[in-house]
Structure formats: structure tokens, C-alpha cells
């Protein structure tokens, strides 16, 4: 039994139009993509641009010029240790392997500059240059950098080298991780997409409230209401 027809049908119309629009949003109307895929790509592009910190980290790396590090870390396999040793040698460090163990000795600034150069290439989606440099998959290169930097940070902490450990962690989190996670996504500045981003956020709020009020009006139209 409908207690309030006006509220019930207002809510019903709102709910039906909500699902009609939802259906439209799932059609490929944005350059062959549906609205959700387009929004996901948009926010990833903006996030990639805002996460780019390679220039700042290069400046910070210069402050560690002349800082020698000597660490021994254990990779997952002998093959991975050999792959990772190649990265450090290209960066100007000494790298020796024994089974899965990797010993690295070198200037922290030079090592950081090496990984940041690769992170910059990945930011530009130029994975081919990374492959040409090392001879194996570009994402595997960044994963090996990430794992070795993660383990290097722990070794440096054990040695009591807190500043060096902090810098290694910053490079890992602010250069290696974004380079890997946002690879093959086109970076776009927030300023260039401000209108679209603002519309998407406002639409999300309005669309959510739209659904909630439609349900509320339908229930109130049925005579169902919360009472204190």
C-alpha cells in the first residue's frame, strides 16, 4: 500500500533514471571507453604527473656525492642477483654475486643517479631504452631495483647509517614505485584537466546523493520512515 504517491513515484523515477544513466555510463562513449574506464585513466594520468619527483631526488642525490656504501643483500635467486648486479655496474658501482647474494660497493649518489635515470625513462614510457640498456624486460629491471633498494635500506639501517637509509627509501617510494606502477600511462597535469576532474568529482557526489534520496523517497512513499 502506497502511503504517499507523490513521494513514491518521485523516488521511483529517480531510481529508474539513476540506472538508465548507469547503463549509458557503461557504454563506450568516451573515445571507445566507458565512463568508468575513462575516469580511471584520467585520475591515473593526473596521479602520475603529481607523483613525478625525479628532478627533486636528483638534487638530493647530489648531496650524497662521495658517500660510500657497502652492502650485502640476498635476492630471490642467483639469476635475479646476476640481473641486479648488472644494474649497479651500469650505475658505476662494484657488484659481486655469490648464488643469490649480491654485494654492492659504490658511491650512493652515482647509484641513485643510475636508478633515477631509469625511473625517468619509465616515466616517459620509454621502456625500449631500458631494455636496450640492460637486455631484459623493463618492468623486471624496475622490480629488481625496487627489491634491491628495499633490502639495501635495511642493511644500511643495521649499519647505523640512518640518513643513507632514509634517502634510499625515498628513492624507492618516490621514484621506483611510481615508475613501475604508472608505466605506459600518459602523464597529464592537474591544471590541464582541472575542469574535467572537478566535474567528475562533483558528478560522483551528486550521483551518489541522487541514489540515496531516490531510495528514501520510495520508502517514505511506502510509509516506511525511521523514527526516534
N, C-alpha and C positions, 0 to 999 in steps of 0.2 A: 504494500500500500504506500503510495507516494503522498507524503505529508505536505510538501511544498513543491508544486510542479515547476515553478519558475526557477528555483534553485537547482532542482534535479536536472532539468533539461539544459540549464546553463553549464552545469558540471559535465553532463554527458557530451554536449557539443565541444567543450574544452578538451575532454579526454579523447574524443574521436579525432579532432583536429591535431592534437598532440601526436597521435600515432600516424596520421596521414603525413605530417611533416617529417616524422621519424623515418617513414618509408622513403620519402623523397631524399632524405639525407644519406640513405644507403645506396642511392643510385650514383653512377659515375658522372656527376655533372661538373666537377672541378678538374678540368684538364685530364679527364679519364679516371679520376679518383673520386671516391665518395667523400662526404663531408668529414667523416671521422679520420680517414686516411690523410686528407688534405691538412686538417688541423694538427694531426700528429707530426706530419712532415714540417709544417710551419714552425711549431714550437721546438722541434729538434734543431731546425736551421738557426733559429734565434738563440737557442741554448748553446749551440756550437760556437757561434760568434762570441757570446759573452764569456764562454769558458776558455777562450784563447789567451794564454798567459805566457807564451814562449818568449816574446821580447823582454818582459819583466824578469823572467827566470834567467835569461842570458845575462842581464845586467847583474843579477845576484850571483851568477856563476863566476863572473869576473872577480868578485870579492874573495873567492876561494882559490884564486890562482896561486900556485905554489904550495897548496895544501896537499900533502901526500897521503894516500890511503893504501892500506894493505889489508885485504880481507880474504877469507876463505869461506866459500858458501857451497852448499850441496844442492844441486839441481835434481830434477826428477829422474834423469837418465844420463848415461855417458854421451849419447848423441846430442841431447839438449845442452849439456855442458860445452861440447865442442862448438855447437852453433852459437852459443852465447859468448864464448871466448873470442870468436871472430868479431863480434860487435865491439868488444873492448879494445881489441888490437887496432881496429879501424879508427877508434877514438884516441889512439896514441898511448894506450896503457899496455902493460905487460899482462898476459893472461896465460896461465898454465892449467892443464886439466889432468886429473887422475881419476879414472872412472867417472863418477857423477860429480866429483868435487872440482870446484873451479876456484883458483887463486888469482886475484886481481891486484896489481900494484900500479899505481899511477897518480897523476895529478887530478884532483877532484874536479877542477874547472874544465879540464880537457875532456874528461869522461862525460860531464854534464853537457858540454857543448856538442858532443857526439850524439847523445840521445835526443837533445833538443833539436838538432838538425833533422833527425828522422821524424820527430814529432811534427815539425813544421811541414815536411813533405806530406805526411799523412793528413795534416790539416788541409792542405791544398788538394787532397785526394790523388796525389801523385805516387801511388803505390808502386808503379812500374820503376820509378827511380830507386826506391828502397830495395826492390827485388834485384835490380841491376847492381846495386852496391854490395849486397851480401849473397845473392844467389839462391835465396829461398823466400817463401811466402811472406809478404809484408806484414800481415797480421801476426804471424808467428814471430817475426822479428820484434814487434812491439810487446808481444806476450813475454818473450824472453827478457827483454829489457825490464818489463814490469816485475817479473818474478825475481830477477837478479837484484834489482834495486830494493825490493821488499826485504830480501834476505841480507843484503848489504847493510841496510838501515839497522837491522837487528844486531849484526856483527859490530857495527860502529858503536852502538849503544853499549854493548858489552865491554868495548874498549874505553868507554867513558867519553867518547867524542860526541857530545850532545849536539853541538852546533852543526857538525857534519851530518849527523843522523837526521836532524831536522830538515836540512837542505835537501838531502836525498829523498826524504818523504814528500817534501813539497814538489819536487820534480816528478815523482811517481804519481802523486794525486792530481797535480795541476797541468801536467804535460802529457805523460804517458797514457793515463787513463782516458782523458778526452780524445786523444789522437786515435786510440783504439775504438772507443765506443761510438764516436761520431764519424768514423771513416766512411767515405762515399756519400755523405750528406753535405749538401751545399750550404755553406755558412751565409747567413743573412743578418744584417744589423737590425736591432730593435727599431731604430729610427726610420729605417726604410719600410718597415712593416707595422708601424705603430697603429695605423688606422685599422688594419685587418685584425691585429692582435687584440685591440681594445674592443672591436665588435664581437670577436669570438668569446671574450671573457664576459661581456655584458649579456650576450645571447645565452651563454651557458647558465647564468644566474636566472635570467627571465624564463628560460625554458624549463628549468627545474621548479621554479615557483609556479609556473603555469600548470605543471602536472599536479603539484601539491594542492593548489586551490581547486582544480577541477575535481579531484577526489573529495575534497572537503565539501564542496557544494553538492555533489551527488549524495554523500552520506547524510548531510543536513536535509536534503530534499526527501530522503527516505525517512527522516525523523530520527536519525542517529546523531547524537551530539555528546561530547564529553561534558560532564557536569562536575563541579567541585562540591 
